[in-house]
Every structure is written in C-alpha cells, then in structure tokens.
Amino acid sequence: MSAEEANKDCLAWAARDSSGVLSPYKFSRRALGNDDVHIKITHCGVCYADVVWTRNKHGDSKYPVVPGHEISGVVEKVGSSVQRFKVGDHVGVGTYVNSCRDCEYCNDRQEVHCVKGAVYTFNGVDVDGTITKGGYSSYIVVHERYCYVIPKNYPLASAAPLLCAGITVYSPMMRHKMNQPGKSLAVIGLGGLGHMAVKFGKAFGLNVTVISTSVSKKEEALSLLGADKFVVSTDKEQMAALAKSFDFIIDAASGDHPFDPYMALLKISGAMVLVGFPSEVKFSPANLILGMRTISGSVTGGTKETQEMIDFCAANGIHPSIEVVPIEYANQALERMINRDVKYRFVIDIQNSLK
C-alpha cells in the first residue's frame, strides 16, 4: 500500500454522480489543528439535504459527495488549544463547520447567517481548500466552536437528528416566543421536522394541533407524539371550524400546497413560520394585512441556541422518534425518506456498520 493510500483512513459512503447512489469510499481528512476536535462518528441522521446534494438538485454538487450533517460521536483527539472538550466527551456536529467569526451574525452566535457564508458540513469548501465531507463517515475533524456538548445521559442515536431537524424548528419557536404555556400551535406536515415541533410544543405547554393530508398519521400524532388534536387538511368542514384559532403555525410541509387555507387559521396578529421548502409561496395579501399576521422563514440556528436546545432536550426527556439503520441501508433510507416512509427520522448506526 502506498503512503497516499495509507493516509486515506476515513471510511465513508459517497455519491459519485447525480444518480445519488451511495457506495463505499475512502479519503483522508485534514490534519488536526490547534482548535480542532477529532470525533469518532457513532451516528448520523438522514436529512433531505442528503438527497439534494447527492443528486445535484441545486446544480452545485462537488463529487464525490459524502452526505450527512446530523452527526453525533465521541471525542478521540483534541488540538492543543481546545478548551471545551476532552477525549471521551460526547459531541455533536450540525449543518455547518465554519464561518468568518467576525461579522455581526457570528459575533451574535448566529453563525448560520454569517455574512461571508457559513461553511457547510458537506459539499462546502474547508479551510484547507478541500471539499467538506459529511457524517456518512467514520470520523470528522471540526473546529471546537462548531461542536456541541451532548450530555452523557442522552443517547447519541437520539442526539443526531437534533442537529438539523431539531434546531430548525426550535430556533423559530424561541424567536417567536412559542414557549408560552397555554398558547395554541398548529403543525403542518408530520415528518422529521414536524414531529419535533409537536414534541417541543408539548414541552412548552402549548395546545398542539397536527394538520396533515394523511389520515393514517392520526393515531400516532395523538398517542405517540401527544398532540391534542389532529385535523385532515382536505376536510373543509374541519378546517373552517379552526378559523382564527391559532397563535402560531409551523409549516414543515415541503410539497407544494396552498397557503391561504392555513393563514385563515391564525388569530389576529398570529405568526406562521415556514421551515419546509415548497417550490413557491402564494397567498392573498388580505390574509396577511387584515389579520395583522406575520409569515416568516427560518433555517437552522446558531451555536449558542443549538447547545441550549440539546440541553433542553436532555433536561426534559425529549427524544426524536427514530429508525436506526446500518450504512448498507443508506440508499434505501434515502428512497424511503423521499416517499415519506419513515417515522420520523432515519439514523445511521455508523460505529457498528461502517467498517
């Protein structure tokens, strides 16, 4: 084996072209810097972003693509200047691994909105000029600022989906003060993001209604996730009965759907947050203006808020509903996620299957 081959010690699964088909791949990570943490990856959540970039849906995929940005694991090495972590600590990595650290958003610990652009965990450009590769791999090297402490009593498999699905709904819920007990919340779309919005809503003491196109989700929404009410969006009578009844709506539906029927469900001065990615958003200005309503968008969160969310989940026993699968099942998991055949997040057991 050549010296170059010997350096390729990171095992992974990667897509080589826009077919998005993943297969085994070996590469070398960048060297551990003074401020870096070397993490042995134990688990990685499966997010729709993994489909987007393995299949080049945005036209900017840099192959080979190693997806995965919901990462949990154990610290194996730390750089000489690292303060927050030591070997053996449980740690998480989310959707980005670097930012300029100097703009107003970075200074406010909202690094995901970095003026110069956050460096994404995969398919981004790393500090050494190489392309970042994600969590469908055996280990990762990340600057300590972008790593999160996972309490030892919180399962690493459960922690992984918090790093994208969890923070994507937690961040706007906190920003719009959806942690006021007694207020009412509707959650549209019961997938990876939506089911976490239900869990957070209940933990905050809200009255939570799930609105879905799929009546088959009723039993789980009410019994497993603890929602107070379930409504089928195509039932006009049920929808009409909910007019002006919600303080907040979280729209986690990614398929195209009309917005006016949902806007009409908001109370006067209610807020609707879009966290899904439909191809367009159209609604009547009257539904916004006459009801003094707000519609806003949100992506993941900054490092401070992400750590707060992990600690909140650990303190309150909030765990994503997951299906743990081996790396060999990754292609099927992506297909099943596209077909919405998962309750509610796949997590790849990296440490026991990637060898």
C-alpha positions in Angstrom: 0.0 0.0 0.0 1.4 3.4 -0.9 1.8 6.2 1.6 -1.0 8.1 -0.1 -3.3 5.1 0.3 -2.4 4.6 3.9 -3.4 8.2 4.6 -6.9 7.5 3.3 -8.1 6.3 6.7 -11.6 7.8 6.8 -14.1 5.2 5.7 -17.3 6.6 4.1 -20.2 6.1 1.7 -20.3 8.6 -1.2 -22.2 9.5 -4.3 -20.1 9.8 -7.4 -22.6 11.4 -9.8 -26.2 12.8 -10.0 -27.7 9.3 -9.7 -27.1 9.9 -6.0 -26.2 6.2 -5.5 -24.0 5.8 -2.4 -21.2 3.2 -2.2 -18.1 2.7 -0.1 -15.4 5.3 -0.4 -12.1 6.1 1.4 -10.5 9.5 1.8 -8.2 11.5 4.1 -9.4 14.2 6.5 -7.5 17.4 7.1 -4.9 17.4 9.8 -6.0 18.2 13.4 -5.5 21.9 14.0 -4.8 23.6 17.4 -8.5 24.5 17.8 -9.9 21.3 16.3 -11.7 18.3 17.7 -11.3 14.8 16.1 -14.6 13.0 16.5 -15.3 9.3 16.0 -18.7 9.3 14.5 -21.2 6.9 16.1 -24.4 8.1 14.4 -25.6 10.3 11.6 -29.2 11.4 10.9 -30.6 11.2 7.3 -31.9 14.6 6.1 -33.5 15.7 2.9 -30.3 17.8 2.3 -28.6 14.5 1.7 -30.9 13.9 -1.3 -30.4 17.4 -2.6 -26.6 17.3 -2.9 -26.1 13.6 -3.7 -28.4 14.1 -6.7 -27.2 17.6 -7.6 -30.6 19.2 -7.4 -29.1 22.6 -6.9 -26.5 22.1 -9.7 -23.5 22.8 -7.4 -22.6 19.3 -6.1 -18.9 18.6 -5.9 -18.4 14.9 -6.4 -17.7 12.6 -4.7 -20.3 13.8 -2.1 -20.2 12.3 1.4 -23.6 13.5 2.8 -24.7 13.8 6.4 -25.0 16.8 8.7 -26.7 15.4 11.8 -23.6 14.0 13.5 -23.0 12.6 16.9 -20.0 10.8 18.3 -17.2 10.6 20.8 -14.1 12.8 21.0 -10.9 10.9 20.1 -8.3 13.7 20.0 -8.2 17.4 20.6 -5.9 20.2 19.4 -3.6 21.9 21.8 -5.7 25.0 22.3 -9.1 23.3 22.7 -10.9 24.4 25.9 -14.4 22.9 25.8 -13.7 19.3 25.0 -11.6 16.4 26.2 -11.1 12.8 24.9 -14.2 10.7 25.7 -16.7 13.5 25.6 -19.9 13.0 23.7 -20.2 15.6 20.9 -22.5 16.7 18.1 -21.9 18.5 14.8 -24.6 20.1 12.8 -25.2 21.7 9.4 -22.0 23.9 9.3 -18.4 23.6 10.4 -17.0 27.1 9.9 -17.8 30.7 9.5 -15.9 34.0 9.3 -16.2 34.5 13.2 -16.0 38.3 12.7 -19.3 39.6 11.2 -22.3 40.8 13.3 -24.1 37.4 13.0 -21.0 35.4 14.0 -20.5 37.8 16.9 -24.1 37.2 17.9 -23.6 33.4 17.8 -25.9 33.2 14.7 -23.1 31.7 12.6 -25.5 30.0 10.2 -26.2 33.5 8.9 -22.5 34.5 8.5 -22.2 37.4 6.0 -19.4 35.6 4.2 -21.4 32.3 4.2 -21.2 29.5 6.7 -19.1 26.5 5.5 -21.5 23.6 5.2 -20.6 20.3 6.8 -20.6 18.6 3.4 -20.2 19.9 -0.1 -18.6 23.2 1.2 -15.0 24.4 0.9 -12.9 23.7 4.0 -10.1 25.9 5.5 -7.5 23.9 3.6 -9.3 24.3 0.3 -10.7 20.7 0.2 -14.3 19.9 -0.1 -16.1 19.2 3.2 -17.4 15.7 3.6 -20.2 14.8 6.0 -21.2 12.3 8.6 -21.7 9.1 6.5 -18.1 8.5 7.5 -16.0 7.0 10.3 -14.7 10.3 11.8 -14.6 14.1 11.3 -12.3 17.0 12.3 -14.1 20.2 13.3 -13.2 23.5 14.9 -14.4 23.3 18.5 -16.7 26.3 18.1 -19.0 24.3 15.8 -19.2 21.2 18.1 -21.8 20.7 20.7 -21.7 19.0 24.1 -24.1 16.1 24.3 -24.8 15.2 27.9 -23.6 11.7 28.7 -27.2 10.6 29.8 -28.6 11.5 26.4 -28.4 8.7 23.8 -26.1 9.5 20.9 -28.6 8.0 18.4 -31.3 10.4 19.6 -28.9 13.4 19.6 -28.1 13.2 15.9 -31.5 14.5 14.5 -31.5 17.4 16.9 -28.6 18.9 15.0 -30.7 19.8 12.0 -34.4 18.7 12.3 -34.5 19.7 16.0 -32.8 23.1 15.8 -34.7 24.0 12.6 -38.0 24.1 14.5 -36.6 25.0 17.9 -35.0 28.2 16.7 -38.1 29.9 15.2 -40.2 28.7 18.1 -38.0 30.5 20.5 -37.7 33.6 18.3 -41.5 33.9 18.0 -41.9 33.2 21.8 -43.8 29.9 21.2 -42.7 28.8 24.7 -45.7 30.4 26.4 -47.8 27.8 28.1 -51.5 27.8 27.2 -51.0 29.3 23.7 -52.1 27.3 20.6 -49.8 25.8 17.9 -50.7 24.1 14.6 -48.1 22.0 13.0 -48.4 21.3 9.2 -46.6 18.2 8.0 -45.7 15.4 10.3 -42.2 14.4 9.1 -38.7 14.8 10.6 -39.2 18.5 11.4 -42.9 18.5 12.1 -42.8 15.7 14.7 -40.1 17.6 16.6 -42.3 20.8 16.6 -45.0 18.7 18.2 -42.7 17.5 20.9 -41.3 20.9 21.6 -44.8 22.4 21.6 -46.0 19.9 24.2 -42.8 20.5 26.3 -43.5 24.3 26.2 -47.1 23.7 27.4 -48.8 24.6 24.2 -52.1 23.2 22.9 -50.9 21.4 19.8 -52.9 20.5 16.7 -51.4 18.5 13.8 -52.7 19.3 10.3 -51.9 16.6 7.7 -53.1 15.4 4.3 -52.7 11.8 5.6 -55.4 10.5 7.9 -53.2 7.4 8.6 -51.0 9.6 10.8 -53.8 10.4 13.2 -53.2 7.7 15.8 -49.5 8.3 16.1 -49.9 12.0 16.2 -52.3 11.7 19.2 -50.9 8.7 21.1 -47.2 8.5 20.3 -46.4 12.2 19.9 -49.0 13.6 22.3 -50.7 16.1 20.1 -54.0 17.4 21.4 -55.9 17.3 18.1 -55.5 16.0 14.6 -57.1 17.6 11.5 -57.1 16.4 7.9 -56.3 19.4 5.7 -58.6 18.3 2.9 -61.7 18.2 5.2 -63.1 21.7 4.6 -65.5 21.5 7.5 -62.8 20.7 10.0 -60.6 23.4 8.6 -63.4 26.0 8.7 -64.1 25.2 12.3 -60.5 26.2 13.1 -60.7 29.7 11.6 -58.8 32.3 13.7 -57.9 29.8 16.4 -54.1 29.5 16.5 -51.5 31.8 17.9 -48.7 30.1 15.9 -48.3 27.8 12.9 -45.2 25.9 12.0 -45.3 24.8 8.3 -43.0 21.9 7.8 -44.6 20.6 4.6 -42.1 20.6 1.7 -44.6 19.6 -1.0 -46.4 22.4 -2.9 -49.6 23.4 -1.0 -51.9 26.4 -0.8 -51.2 28.9 1.9 -54.5 30.8 2.3 -56.4 28.0 4.0 -53.7 27.9 6.7 -53.3 31.7 7.0 -57.0 31.8 7.8 -56.4 29.6 10.8 -54.2 32.2 12.5 -55.6 34.5 15.2 -55.3 38.3 14.7 -51.6 39.0 14.9 -50.7 35.3 14.8 -47.4 34.1 13.3 -46.7 31.4 10.7 -43.2 30.1 10.2 -42.1 28.3 7.1 -39.4 25.7 7.6 -40.2 23.4 4.6 -39.2 24.1 1.0 -42.2 24.1 -1.3 -41.3 25.4 -4.8 -43.3 28.6 -4.3 -45.3 30.5 -1.7 -48.5 32.2 -2.8 -51.2 33.8 -0.6 -53.7 36.6 -0.6 -52.3 39.9 0.8 -55.6 40.3 2.6 -54.9 37.2 4.7 -51.7 39.0 5.9 -52.8 42.6 6.2 -56.4 42.3 7.5 -55.4 39.9 10.2 -52.2 41.7 11.2 -50.5 38.4 10.7 -46.8 37.5 10.2 -45.3 34.9 7.9 -41.6 34.3 8.3 -38.9 31.7 7.3 -36.2 30.0 9.2 -33.3 27.7 8.7 -31.2 26.0 11.4 -29.8 28.0 14.3 -26.6 29.5 15.7 -24.2 27.6 18.0 -25.5 29.1 21.3 -29.1 28.3 20.5 -28.2 24.8 19.3 -26.5 24.0 22.6 -29.4 25.4 24.5 -31.8 23.1 22.6 -29.7 20.0 23.2 -29.6 20.8 26.9 -33.4 21.4 26.9 -34.0 18.0 25.3 -31.7 16.3 27.8 -33.3 18.0 30.8 -36.9 17.4 29.6 -36.5 13.9 28.2 -37.3 14.9 24.6 -36.2 12.3 22.1 -36.8 12.3 18.3 -38.7 9.2 17.0 -36.0 7.4 15.1 -35.4 4.3 13.0 -31.8 3.2 13.3 -30.3 1.5 10.2 -26.9 0.3 9.1 -24.8 2.2 6.5 -25.6 -0.5 3.9 -29.2 0.6 4.1 -28.4 4.2 3.3 -29.7 4.1 -0.3 -33.0 2.6 0.7 -33.3 5.0 3.6 -33.0 8.0 1.2 -35.6 6.5 -1.1 -38.0 5.8 1.8 -37.5 9.3 3.1 -38.4 10.7 -0.4 -41.5 8.6 -0.2 -42.2 9.8 3.3 -42.0 6.2 4.6 -40.2 6.9 7.9 -41.4 7.6 11.4 -39.9 10.1 11.7 -36.1 10.2 11.2 -33.6 7.6 10.0 -30.4 7.5 11.9 -27.4 5.5 10.6 -25.5 3.4 13.1 -22.1 4.4 11.8 -20.0 2.8 14.6 -21.5 -0.7 14.2 -21.8 -0.9 10.4 -19.1 1.3 8.8 -16.1 -1.0 8.9 
